Amino acid sequence: MAVPERLLIDYPQLWELEDGTEVTVRPMVKEDRDKLAEFFKRIPDQELRVLKDDVTGGTVIDQWAQSLDYDRVLPLVVEIGGRIIADATLHRRRQGWRRHLGGVRVVVDPEFRHRGLASRLLAELADVATREGLMRLYVELPADDKPAIELFRARGFKEVARFGDYILDRKGKYHDLVVLHLDLIYRE
C-alpha cells in the first residue's frame, strides 16, 4: 500500500513541553510494536480496562503494527530517547454516512502528564482532521473518567450523549459511556 504523503509530510516534529522537555512526534511504524507494548505496560490498569482494545496481551498491538493504513487510522507516537511516552490516534472512514467524522484517542504515560502533551496532541489531530476535510471530531469515554472528560472539554469538546451501563470492562464491570464532539467546520 502506498503511504499517503500528504499525511506524513509534516513529520517528524520536535516539540517542547511546558516543562522544557523536548519530544519527537511522528506516525507509528511497524517497528514500534515492542516500544508501544512497553508503553501500554506503564498505563494504569484502571485506564487500560476501558480502552476499546485489550492492549495487554500484545495481539492487538501486533495487528496495529502489521495493518497500518494511515488513511483509515493515523497513529501518532511521542518519543523521548527512543521511548514512546504517548500515543494518539485519528480514526476515520473515507465513505459512508460517517465520512465527515474523526474519532480520536489520546493516551499519555503517567510520568509525562500535566505538561501540556495531551492538549497539544489533540490540537495536532484537529489540525490534521481539518486539513483532511473532516467536519467534526468525537471521543467516547467512560463517564467516570473525569480527568479525561475535563481535558476534552478544555479543548472545546461538548458532551452530546450519555449511555448508561454501556461499556463492559475486562473485569466484567459496566460503566456509563459519554460521547463528546468538537465541530471543526461551522455548519448550519
Order of alpha helices (4+ residues) and beta strands (2+ residues): alpha-beta-beta-alpha-alpha-alpha-beta-beta-beta-alpha-beta-alpha-beta-beta
